[in-house]
Amino acid sequence: MPASWPRIGTPEETIRQPRSERLKVQNFALTVRTRTGEPDMAAFQEVFRRSGIDERRSPPGMVVPFGGSNIVALIDLGRKLKVDPNPHALGIKEIDGADTLRRVMQARDTFSAPDIDPQLRAASLPATFNGDARFFEINGRIKPIGFPGLEVVARSAGRKIEAKLHVVVLPEIKIKVAFRNVMIPGSGGAPAFHAKKPCSEQDELLTMNNIWKPQANIRFERVPSDWLVIDDSQAAVKQELANATGMKDASLATFPDVIDVEKLKSFFAKHKVPGAHLTIFCVDKLRSKGSFPNGSFARSFDLAFISSQRGPNTSAHEAGHFLGYYSKSATKAWDSNGHTLETDPKTGKENTAEDIKMLMRDGGAGWKIPFNLVKEFRDFPG
């Protein structure tokens, strides 16, 4: 089982929020084979989902970690095509199909289990391959290759190009992240969690890396931190809360049950963890721009919030907004509140089956990062 697969337990149900804001609609071009399901065309195809291969663009795109490798399927009717390697940039070799198919079937069994979260299943269930599938390992140990990527092709005996694949080889980017459960005075004055559902740093980090590492070669490293205790019985804390919320009488200020991100982001900015690029605070409930989200990113403050209502991928989603803030793209689709909306290329209407897979969708984060947008997240200066 690939290391990028998530730990499987009893998945928590993803909380879906209203889609009140869409700053940008993304439409990813489909290959003819993907649109129609026709089996008689040569095509490169992902083997294990969320592994850094996006077959929904034309041509498909593939992320290979610099110093590592990735595998891709070639649907080759008659098994006669030759894959053109570039010995100066990539190492390409055909690998054992029987072993790969066995692993694919194991993945299908795992993600077909009845207790698997529907979003996880939709984004993870691999395709069924027949005898026309061949499998190739692409090695990225020679040199980095940026976007739009190096073109790898499959040719017929007559040298006609039958299928194309764009490959990027990306060095690892490391992001230091800290998690802080917020504590408040509880019974008898002892600190108690503000959130009804506190976060587990290790679980949050594991899921973030399961998503970001294989698809964008971005790895999150945990910066150790203490839980944040906010004692609103202290005069200094009351004054800070009053200043943040605009209260004239600081003696009446208390730490709220619902955290208004716009009002309190400056208050929390003082509690960011030194040495962390991103600090994520876990609280009970959030309010942001008139809605009650599962998570929220405080633009330009390098901090984010997750709530008790969060889904399994909320931290990974908010990390996308954090990284998108540093994007050098003219559109900056991922900055702050940018979200994907997968649409059908024929009708222009939402493609629910695909949209549910997307990490950066609004209304409950999925698991997938499209190849076209990986570059948006890799401009972080470090």
DRENLO-949565 format. One record per atom (N, C-alpha, C): z, x, y. Coordinates in steps of 0.001 Angstrom, whole numbers, padded with zeros to 6 digits, always signed. Atoms other than C-alpha are relative to their C-alpha. Last residue first. Layout:
DRENLO-949565
ZXY;...
end
This chain:
DRENLO-949565
-001013-000749+000744;+002646+010104+029909;+001166+000427+000844;-000020-001433-000354;-000355+009171+032048;+001022+000823-000731;-001367-000314-000432;-001007+005845+030260;+000130+001499+000261;+000025-000733-001266;-004786+005457+030134;+001399+000375+000496;-000189-001430+000225;-004856+004535+026440;-000071+000844+001286;-001409-000319+000192;-004279+000787+026584;+000284+001503-000044;-000801+000550-001100;-007601-000298+028053;+001457+000460-000076;+000017-000957-001110;-009387+002039+025622;+000872-000470+001162;-000956-001075+000289;-008310-000198+022740;+000085+000972+001168;-001055-000053-000998;-010128-003129+024353;+001037+001086-000271;+000533-000055-001362;-013500-003085+022641;+001081+000245+001039;+000497-001347-000283;-011831-002247+019308;-000454+000127+001450;+001442-000211+000145;-009924-005549+019274;-000422+001403+000441;+000465-000575-001261;-006129-005297+018875;-001490+000265-000148;+001232-000778-000108;-004909-007628+016110;-000264+000496+001412;-000119-001351+000531;-001391-008781+015201;-001171+000915+000329;+000473-000264+001347;-000616-012171+016747;+000127+001482-000323;+000779-001204+000312;+001489-012959+019793;-000387+000079-001462;-000523-000494+001267;+002603-016536+020498;-000823+001153-000530;-000487+001049+000872;+001201-018756+023257;+000492+000479-001354;-001081+000775-000592;-001035-016352+025134;+000459-001032-001018;+000275+001397-000307;-003091-013919+023087;+001198-000615+000701;-000176+000291-001411;-002393-010212+023368;-000398-001414+000380;-001295-000430-000520;-001778-009502+019697;+000223-000494+001417;-000021-000989-001063;-004781-011538+018569;+001406+000318+000503;-000250-001351+000501;-004872-013184+015146;+000378+000978+001102;-001367-000066+000518;-004474-016774+016400;+000359+001406-000473;-000943-000185-001105;-007613-016309+018483;+001435+000155-000493;-000053-001388-000443;-009764-015773+015417;+001079+000207+001053;-000233-000834+001179;-009137-019061+013590;+000079+001475+000376;-001420-000023+000348;-008765-020880+016889;+000296+000944-001153;+000070-000196+001437;-012228-019985+018116;+001427+000174-000495;-000966-000874+000640;-011935-021432+021609;-000197+000034-001507;-001330+000587+000150;-015107-023018+022859;+000919+000962-000753;-000818-000372-001148;-018150-021129+024144;+001408-000565-000066;-000456+001175-000745;-020279-023069+021669;+000773+000345+001264;+001017+001052-000074;-022409-020329+020144;+000428-001148+000916;+001135-000420-000820;-020287-017230+020807;-001080-001060+000154;+001167+000019+000872;-017134-019015+019566;-001218+000359+000838;+000888+001147-000065;-014275-017988+021810;-001138+000136-000988;+001159-000179+000857;-011269-015698+021393;-000841-001272+000016;+000336+001309+000534;-008944-015991+024354;-001268+000197-000813;+001290+000268+000628;-007231-012780+025274;-000141-001484-000274;-000060+000391+001400;-004397-012446+027752;-001409-000166-000542;+001299+000175+000642;-003791-010809+031114;+000150-000329-001474;+000118+001266+000716;-000322-011484+032523;-001351-000209-000663;-001001+001036-000227;+000878-008055+033684;-000223-001229-000857;-001052-000253-000964;-002259-005936+033539;+000872-001241+000168;-001271+000058+000698;-004218-006576+030367;+001175+000212+000934;-000247+001312+000618;-007518-007517+031982;+001379-000132-000602;-001427-000011+000351;-007431-004484+034238;+000416-001339-000620;-000461+001371+000214;-010917-005468+035478;+001494-000078-000264;+000145+000768-001230;-011823-002134+037074;+000545-001414-000161;+001122+000928+000005;-010448-000274+034073;-000038-000793+001301;+000882-000379-001106;-008033+002536+034883;-001238-000891+000062;+001426-000075+000288;-005348+000949+032710;-000796+000358+001257;+000496-001337-000340;-001768+001772+033709;-001495+000158-000274;-000262-000226-001416;-000644-001864+033814;-000575+001334+000465;+001114+000521-000782;-002330-002352+030467;+000179+000189+001492;+001087-000964+000072;+000225-000083+028819;-001187-000445+000847;-000461-001249-000599;+003108-002274+030007;-001129+001029+000018;+000035+000211-001456;+001213-005466+029211;+000431+001260+000738;+001401+000056-000406;+000558-004156+025706;-000149-000230+001489;+000425-001393-000125;+004234-003214+025348;-001473+000082+000389;-000426-000437-001338;+004967-006875+026062;-000336+001472+000225;+000823+000677-001006;+002877-007821+023022;+000365+000469+001404;+001308-000658+000054;+004567-005264+020758;-000942-000583+001045;-000150-001330-000600;+007968-006560+021880;-001323+000747+000017;-000146+000119-001449;+006885-010142+021179;+000144+001364+000676;+000838-000977-000689;+005534-009358+017720;+000176-000004+001512;-000158-001336+000574;+008119-011032+015462;-000734+001081+000782;+000636-000103+001295;+008320-014058+017750;+000145+001414-000529;+001134-000891+000215;+010805-014392+020567;-000587-000154-001401;+001117+000802+000498;+013001-017454+021100;-001211+000855-000370;-000372+000477+001342;+016142-015328+021423;-001128-000798-000633;-001019+001049+000056;+014436-013644+024342;+000355-000343-001437;+000283+000856+001139;+012538-010428+025011;+001170-000962-000148;-001065+000827+000551;+012467-008685+028376;-000522-000725-001232;+000425+001273+000569;+010368-005851+029771;+001214-000711-000568;-000999+000649+000842;+010812-002768+031912;-000538-001350-000447;-000094-000647+001306;+008467-000261+033497;+001157-000546-000827;-001389-000410+000195;+009171-001677+036970;+000215+000747-001312;-000306-001179-000812;+005523-001872+038091;+001443+000479-000140;+001085-000847-000485;+005075-005345+036548;+000525+001050+000967;-000205-000089-001445;+008186-006772+034928;-000973+001035+000556;+000105-001362-000504;+006940-007688+031452;+000156-000018+001514;+000586-000163-001326;+008101-010962+029925;+000014+001475+000387;-000206-001330-000547;+009015-012266+026499;-000664+000100+001353;-000725-000754+001033;+009299-015532+024587;+000359+001398+000482;+000719-000758+001024;+008278-017372+027733;+000912+000633-001032;-001114-000561+000771;+010007-020146+029706;-000578+000772-001188;+000021+000267+001439;+007528-021103+032418;+001192+000678-000663;+000003+001416+000335;+007632-021507+036205;-000037-000328-001473;+001108+000713-000646;+006644-017988+037128;-000134-001434-000496;+000935-000849-000730;+009036-016390+034659;-001156-000839+000514;+000843+000820-000870;+012148-017883+033090;-000897+000961+000780;+000728-000566-001123;+013828-016264+030138;-000704-001087+000804;+001130+000792-000472;+016450-017216+027580;-000598+000639+001244;+000125+001264+000724;+018963-015366+025402;-001230-000791+000408;-000874+001029-000586;+018603-011757+026450;-000247-001318-000719;-000049+001214+000818;+017153-008592+024877;+001038-000952+000564;-001298+000663+000025;+016210-005888+027372;-000101-001286-000829;+000109+001413+000359;+013217-003608+026745;+001399-000584-000139;-001280+000536+000467;+013066-000232+028509;-000164-001493-000221;-000151+001454-000052;+009703+001519+028775;+001373-000376-000542;+001111+000509-000805;+008889+005159+029506;+000148-001501+000233;+000873+000984+000642;+012334+006143+028296;-001133-000385+000949;+000829-000632+001016;+013970+009369+029471;-000934-000946-000727;+000624-001255-000399;+016780+007637+031326;-000788+000625-001154;-000527-001144+000736;+017391+004101+030022;-000718+001275+000447;+000991-000605+000890;+016745+001388+032583;+000581+001258-000642;-000555-000222+001335;+019905-000194+033955;-001052+000496-000993;-001075-000992-000107;+019120-000002+037657;+000584+000368-001365;+000630-001306-000173;+015819-001776+036938;+001039+001112+000099;+000120-000681+001294;+017851-004691+035600;-000615+001387+000124;-001339-000189+000542;+018970-005771+039078;-000062+000779-001314;-000569-001145-000742;+015481-005232+040456;+001411+000317-000488;+000596-001237+000494;+014073-007460+037688;+000542+001226+000747;-000962-000970+000522;+016585-010196+038500;-000608+001320-000478;-001173-000196-000839;+014699-012567+040790;+000857+001178-000465;+000415-000390-001347;+011249-012318+039236;+001201+000289+000891;+000517-001371-000029;+012629-012295+035702;-000339+000443+001414;+001203+000139-000811;+014798-015390+036041;-000541+001405+000266;+000321-001132-000860;+017241-014845+033184;-001320-000253+000716;+001452-000171+000001;+018560-018108+031771;-000352+001084+001008;+000407+000193+001392;+022276-018124+030915;-001498+000234-000158;+000507+001286+000480;+023021-016684+034349;-000314-000029-001498;+001185-000375+000758;+025333-013791+035302;-000538-001243-000701;-000265-000238+001423;+027687-015221+037867;-001302+000387-000689;+001094-000511+000837;+027730-015247+041675;+000471+000247-001429;+000473+001078+000877;+030299-017457+043358;-001071+000469-000989;-001096+000360+000902;+032261-014579+044915;-000417-001079-000989;+000049-000796+001223;+028993-013258+046312;+001089-000387-000986;-001392-000208+000415;+028815-016089+048840;+000014+000721-001345;-000763-000507-001147;+025405-015821+050501;+001435+000327-000376;-001212+000770-000263;+023364-016113+047295;+000775+000624+001167;-000013+000575-001350;+019847-014682+047438;+001211-000851+000310;+000329+001428+000046;+019416-014185+043695;+000034-000673+001360;+001227+000243+000750;+019226-010384+043654;-000439-001456+000060;+001129-000594-000717;+021776-009855+046418;-001324-000333-000686;+000210+000794-001208;+024179-012278+044791;-001194+000527+000794;+000626+001253+000420;+023779-010557+041427;-000299-000895+001195;+001366-000316+000435;+024471-007166+042995;-000746-001267-000418;+000780-000270-001198;+027495-008565+044846;-001453+000314-000354;+000247+001260-000702;+028892-010129+041700;-000883+000221+001230;+001040+000686+000758;+028469-006819+039882;-000350-001327+000656;+001258-000708-000225;+030424-004996+042592;-001163-000675-000723;+000525+000311-001329;+033173-007630+042566;-001355+000674+000246;-000182-001104-000930;+033747-007374+038837;-000715-000289+001317;-001291+000215-000667;+034085-010657+036938;+000273+001109+001018;+000159+000655-001299;+030350-010497+036239;+001336-000423+000625;-001259+000703-000237;+030881-007937+033508;-000048-000622+001392;-000017+000487-001380;+027430-006874+032344;+001239-000871+000182;-001082+000951-000252;+027565-004746+029192;+000001-000352+001484;-000306+000142-001420;+024247-003101+028297;+001057-001089+000197;+000175+001364-000471;+024092-001986+024686;+000463-000087+001447;-001122+000897+000247;+023926+001754+024348;-000384-001414+000393;-000637+000602-001178;+020713+003738+024114;+001153-000891-000429;-001311+000602+000264;+018813+006011+021765;+000643-000519+001279;-000980-000781-000739;+015185+006562+022842;+001362-000647-000229;-001207+000619-000551;+012940+005088+020180;+000853+001037+000718;-001185-000728+000441;+009474+006551+019728;+001221-000597+000680;-001192+000202-000820;+006410+004330+019984;+001177+000740-000633;-001263+000056+000744;+003133+005532+018519;+001167-000102+000972;-001103-000068-000957;-000326+004845+019911;+001287-000194-000791;-000672-001303+000135;-003196+005593+017555;+000991+000221+001142;+000233-000693-001267;-004986+002432+018791;+000526+001427-000005;+001087+000602-000763;-005385+000229+015699;-000321+000730+001304;+001306-000026+000671;-003427+002177+013086;-001145-000472+000873;+000382-001306+000564;-000488+003097+015378;-001369-000045-000674;+000651-000894-000950;-000274-000032+017541;-000510+001296-000620;+001125+000582-000734;+000453-002808+015063;-000777+001062+000769;+000903+000570+000988;+002681-001197+012434;-001254-000563+000662;+000811-001085+000542;+004166+000869+015281;-000950-000470-001093;+000847-000553-001057;+005352-002194+017183;-000911+001085-000554;+001113+000925-000212;+006604-003813+013967;-000950+000523+001072;+000856-000017+001179;+008718-000795+013055;-001221-000891+000200;+000804-001225-000046;+010096-000459+016590;-000974+000050-001171;+000955+000122-001097;+011298-004060+016685;-000951+001193+000017;+000996+001007+000372;+012875-003766+013244;-001061-000147+001084;+000859-000537+001041;+014612-000490+014130;-001085-000990-000407;+000894-001020-000537;+015972-001777+017424;-000988+000487-001049;-000218-001204+000786;+017383-004943+015875;-001005+001041+000477;+001117-000705+000635;+017413-007652+018505;+000500+001184-000809;+000159-001384-000478;+020175-010115+019281;-001137+000699-000749;+000686-000771+001035;+019572-013808+018389;-000225+001419+000541;-000450+000588+001256;+021966-015987+020349;-000612+000757-001180;+000988+000682+000831;+021266-013600+023188;+000647-000589-001243;+000581+001048-000839;+024021-012773+025699;-000998-000817-000830;+001438-000038-000259;+025821-010874+022959;-000408-001149+000913;+000755+000830+000938;+029584-010812+023321;-001484+000083+000357;+001444+000136-000191;+031924-008292+024981;-000657-000819-001108;+000738-000979+000811;+035636-009046+024562;-001496-000198+000197;+000493-001110-000805;+037151-010959+027486;-000747+001056-000786;-001055-000972-000215;+039281-013202+025294;-000440+001211+000793;-001342+000540+000214;+036210-015034+024108;+001046+001102+000139;-000112+001133+000906;+033107-013441+025571;+001427-000490-000099;-001364+000284+000462;+032341-011192+028508;+000041-001246-000880;-000779+000645-001059;+028601-010433+028591;+001420-000237-000510;-001312+000527+000372;+026376-008151+026531;+000679-000597+001227;-000868+000265-001144;+022655-007422+026917;+001273-000684-000490;-000577+001339+000096;+020958-005876+023884;+000968-000179+001168;-001388+000233-000399;+019163-002773+025125;+000348-001480-000189;-000370+001406+000129;+016030-001361+023530;+001470-000150+000396;-001427+000249+000244;+014514+001970+024583;+000244-001503-000041;-000483+001342-000300;+010882+003051+024353;+001479-000111-000350;-001439+000058+000247;+009231+006469+024505;+000535-001348+000473;-000699+000767-001034;+005469+006184+024226;+001468-000080-000378;-001384+000347+000303;+003548+008785+022241;+000628-000689+001207;-000763+000157-001235;-000258+008913+022371;+001403-000452-000379;-001147+000900-000073;-001959+010243+019253;+000611+000010+001398;-001297-000690+000119;-005365+011841+019632;+001137-001005+000145;-000950+000051-001108;-008277+009440+019112;+001261+000815-000280;-001076-000803+000593;-011417+009840+017027;+001011+000250+001114;-000737-000821-000957;-013859+007081+017948;+001097+000744-000758;-001273-000599+000388;-016432+005745+015491;+000580+000796+001159;-000455-000901-001057;-019282+003340+016216;+001404+000496-000325;-001445+000013-000199;-020831+001893+013048;+000326+000983+001118;-000570-000964-000934;-024461+001027+012356;+001506-000193+000111;-001321+000379-000516;-026349-000660+009515;+000524+001113+000889;-000350+001336+000473;-029899-000744+008129;+001358-000476+000525;-001423+000261-000202;-031427+002230+009933;+000308-001452-000367;-000269+001117-000900;-034853+002896+008421;+001497-000225+000090;-000668-000447-001225;-035111+006380+006915;+000217-001129+001002;+001054-000229-000985;-037594+005244+004228;+000524+000377+001363;+000749-001170+000456;-034923+005665+001567;-001127+000346+000960;+000720+000231+001250;-032806+003258+003586;-000734+001269-000396;+001462+000032+000012;-030380+004420+006222;-000538-000314-001394;+000402+000076+001408;-026684+003780+006936;-001504-000222-000021;+001007+000955+000455;-025627+004896+010396;-000180+000065-001512;+000232-000298+001409;-022668+006509+012145;-000947-001064-000524;+000689+000966+000855;-022770+006341+015932;-000201+000568-001401;+001152-000626+000650;-020143+008399+017733;-000614-001012-000957;-000078-000449+001379;-017800+006455+019990;-001291+000627-000486;+000140+001112+000954;-017980+004291+023127;-000016+000406-001462;+000817+001206-000013;-015438+005746+023707;-001299+000286+000744;-000389+001115-000845;-013950+009148+023001;-000934-001187-000122;+001223+000670-000439;-014370+011568+020108;+000415-001232+000788;-000096+001372-000512;-011573+014037+019376;-001375-000508+000422;-000213+000065-001439;-012509+017115+017321;+000172-001455+000416;+000794-001026-000680;-012826+018323+013720;+000256+000012+001505;-000760-001240-000181;-010050+016514+011837;-000744+001051+000834;+000090-000380-001404;-011399+012987+012165;+000739+001274+000319;-001040-000958-000372;-012177+012132+008542;-000216+000468+001432;+000492-000743-001164;-014140+009056+007583;+001151+000827+000549;-001084-000554-000807;-013432+007813+004073;-000627+000818+001124;+000126-001345-000551;-016180+005652+002660;+001256+000364+000789;-001114-000332-000882;-016223+002617+000398;-000069+001466+000408;-000334-001414+000204;-019142+000874-001254;+001045+000367+001052;-000853-000716-000951;-019517-002898-001549;+000216+001441-000443;+000842-000649-001003;-022488-004431-003364;+000812+000811+001005;+000532-001275+000471;-020420-005149-006472;-000880+000723+000993;+000690+000066+001285;-018419-007843-004690;-000576+001372-000347;+001180-000849+000132;-015747-007655-002022;-000629-000193-001371;+000303-000166+001416;-013301-010404-001065;-001295+000788-000120;+001164+000692+000539;-012110-009929+002487;-000076+000195-001507;+001286-000708+000037;-008612-008816+003383;-001106-000842-000620;+000612+000276+001298;-005756-011180+004369;-001377+000661-000073;-000208-001051+000997;-003991-009486+007289;-000741-000202-001310;+000395-001318-000498;-004685-011323+010552;-000015+001072-001068;+001336+000072-000607;-004700-014842+009144;-000509+001370+000417;+000990+000181+001061;-001748-014066+006862;-001411+000019+000581;+000085-001258+000738;+000341-012652+009717;-001050-000093-001094;+000681-000964-000861;-000434-015682+011863;-000171+001335-000699;+001440+000290-000097;+000402-018053+009013;-000764+000972+000893;+000290+000653-001269;+003802-016365+008330;-001506-000208+000146;+000526-000887-001031;+004030-015429+004663;-000342-000806+001255;-000972-000147-001074;+006294-017685+002569;-000472+000948+001106;-000234+001219-000800;+003476-019036+000381;+000968+000180+001159;-001276+000601+000398;+002300-015594-000796;+000335-001173+000918;+000250+001386+000417;-001368-015011+000029;+001284-000704-000409;+000120+000846-001184;-000525-011886+002044;-000398-001435-000320;-001161-000085-000887;+000831-009984-000932;-000086-001011+001130;-001137+000650+000653;-001790-011163-003428;+001213-000032+000933;+000276+001444+000014;-004625-010283-001058;+001163-000763-000634;-000225+000511-001355;-003086-006867-000420;-000241-001502+000058;-001445-000003-000227;-002836-006185-004150;+000329-000559+001381;-000533+001160+000723;-006465-007259-004498;+001517-000072+000135;+000382+001207-000747;-007481-004795-001800;+000572-001242-000677;-000921+000087-001140;-005517-002019-003528;-000300-001227+000854;-001320+000338+000544;-007412-002664-006767;+001023-000168+001134;-000002+001435+000295;-010676-002746-004845;+001334-000445-000583;-000073+000723-001272;-009914+000692-003400;+000054-001504-000234;-001358-000143-000520;-009138+002140-006833;+000166-000774+001299;-000911+000739+000875;-012347+000757-008308;+001426+000058+000526;-000010+001423-000297;-014469+001886-005367;+001012-000777-000820;-000023+000818+001209;-013592+005562-005591;+000132-001481+000326;-001208-000046+000816;-014464+007274-002339;-000080-001017-001131;-000161+001244+000750;-017662+008139-000501;+001198+000148-000932;+000196-000094+001447;-017291+011009+001940;+000217-001355-000644;+000228+001299+000629;-017656+011419+005691;-000215+000202-001497;+000164-000213+001423;-016273+014308+007766;-000117-001356-000671;-000722+000833+000955;-016878+013849+011445;-000190+000532-001417;-000984+000862-000656;-017911+015838+014550;+000863-000785-000978;-000603-000669-001141;-020146+018762+013668;+001098-000828+000655;-000953-001030+000429;-020897+017551+010164;+000681+000720+001155;+000209-001013-001027;-022410+014332+011511;+000995+001118-000268;-001164-000622-000618;-022689+012096+008482;-000425+000938+001115;+000261-001260-000695;-025645+009842+007781;+001281+000544+000604;-000755-000043-001247;-024732+007214+005218;-000179+001374+000619;-000632-001292-000218;-027446+006829+002603;+000696-000026+001351;+000014-000559-001347;-028392+003376+001371;+000717+001346+000047;+000996-001060-000141;-029225+002596-002251;+000037+000696+001362;-000736-001258-000055;-026354+000420-003451;-000948+001209+000102;+000739-000941+000829;-028640-002487-004383;+000593+001394-000001;+000685+000714+001070;-027334-004574-001516;-000872+000973-000791;+001272-000667+000284;-025125-002220+000493;-000652-000665-001208;+000630+000996+000850;-022071-003751+002154;-001447+000440-000171;+001408+000201-000312;-020447-000605+003503;-000544-001013-000996;+000897+000478+001045;-016665-000587+003528;-001422-000059+000531;+000842+001127-000391;-014546+001551+005833;-000873-000381-001192;+001034+000375+000963;-011715+004026+005357;-000718-001259+000461;-000010+001450+000170;-009638+005920+007920;-001099-000332-001001;+001196+000652+000524;-008754+009576+008387;+000198-001507-000049;-000188+000882+001143;-006343+012010+010013;-001303-000647-000419;-000810-000675+001002;-006208+014948+012413;+000226-000837-001233;+000347-001415+000003;-007415+012814+015302;+000965+000736-000932;-000957-000880-000684;-006717+009245+014252;-000455+001453-000061;-000482-001011+000937;-009853+007270+013358;+000995+000880+000750;-000925-000984-000545;-010619+004039+015201;+000455+000917-001126;-001009-000561+000894;-013683+002105+014069;+000825+001041+000734;-000672-001174-000545;-016100-000199+015871;+001130+000442-000902;-001445-000097+000207;-018612-002642+014377;+000564+001299+000575;-000384-000253+001394;-022060-002747+015976;+001515+000067-000159;+001279-000469+000508;-021885-005414+017212;-000464+001211+000801;+000884-000459-001065;-018290-006554+017544;-001290+000517-000622;+000449+001136-000798;-016479-008727+015023;-000817+000427+001218;+001351+000383+000415;-016285-005882+012491;-000548-001172+000808;+000284+001313-000573;-013299-004294+014218;-001445-000354-000316;+001434+000299+000107;-011845-001380+012277;-000217-001433+000483;+000752-000729-001002;-008465+000124+013207;-001497-000187-000099;-000022-001421+000326;-006428-000804+010134;-000808+000829+000989;-000880-000656-000981;-005494-004290+011269;+000109+001500-000263;-000070+000538-001356;-007127-005735+008152;+000991+000797+000843;-001331+000562-000216;-007705-003532+005119;+000097-000438+001458;-000528+000155+001355;-011343-002979+004182;+001370-000661+000066;-001359-000484+000193;-013145-003413+007492;+000453-000285-001428;-001013+001047-000022;-016893-003904+007292;+001376+000596-000228;-001306-000629+000138;-020062-001884+007808;+001064-001066+000218;-000940+000029-001124;-023148-003988+007262;+001233+000824-000341;-000877-001169+000008;-026251-004290+005088;+000902-000048+001222;+000247-000971-001049;-027596-007811+005002;+000968+001159-000135;+001187-000792+000304;-027956-010145+002020;-000345+000994+001101;-000338-001209+000746;-024429-011598+001910;-001164+000969-000173;+001091-000354+000900;-024937-014173+004667;+000291+001328-000698;-000492-000202+001344;-021567-015248+006061;-001081+000384-000985;+000609+000919+000949;-023257-016674+009118;+000556+000114-001401;+000145+001370-000481;-021266-015245+011982;-000420-000948-001113;-001319+000594-000178;-020020-012112+010196;-000107-001454+000433;-000613+000224+001306;-023473-011275+008891;+001361-000666+000132;+000640+001163+000618;-025091-011767+012296;+000683-000321-001321;+001191-000390+000727;-022578-009381+013857;-000582-001253-000648;-000072-000042+001455;-020231-011059+016250;-001277+000576-000569;+001252+000267+000698;-019903-010307+019940;+000179+000148-001505;+000423-001163+000751;-016366-010481+021298;-001225-000346-000832;+000877+000499+001046;-015674-013004+024030;-000580+001199-000727;+000739-001047+000695;-012693-012258+026281;-000827-000637-001104;+000434+000452+001310;-011474-014804+028806;-000844+001096-000624;+001309-000488+000411;-009509-013366+031714;-000304-000516-001391;+000613-000776-001060;-006562-014439+033802;-001383+000483-000383;+000916-000911+000668;-005566-017214+031474;-000737+000758+001086;+000695-001021-000788;-002497-019088+032619;-000910+000814-000898;+000137+000412-001393;-000963-022361+031465;-000798+000982+000827;+000945-000960-000543;-001449-021812+027751;-000303-000368+001447;+001206+000588-000591;+001678-023630+026691;-000896+001074+000595;-000205+000447-001363;+004077-021541+024570;-001288-000621+000534;+001226+000116-000775;+004036-021154+020791;+000310-000593+001369;-000132+001074-000967;+007155-019884+019040;-001238-000021+000877;+000333-000390-001357;+006247-017767+016039;+000079-001208+000917;+001095+000779-000569;+008079-018779+012907;-000241+000410+001434;-000481+001017-000920;+010195-016029+011436;-001186-000705+000629;+000489-000085-001367;+008849-014259+008408;+000615-001087+000859;+000193+001388-000378;+011048-014056+005301;-000434-000030+001449;-001223+000688+000332;+010470-010491+004190;-000235-001471+000259;+000115+001429+000273;+007415-008295+004151;+001359-000551-000393;-000980+000331+001013;+007639-004898+005860;-000035-001514-000200;-001367+000302-000399;+004454-004519+007821;+000905-000216-001198;-000362+001373+000282;+001350-002750+006563;+001441-000254+000398;+000087+000854-001187;+000455+000443+008404;+000371-001450-000274;-001230-000083-000787;+001789+002668+005609;-000029-000924+001194;+000067-000856-001177;-001038+001521+003366;+001269-000052+000814;+000000+000834-001197;+000000+000000+000000;+000000+000870+001249;
end
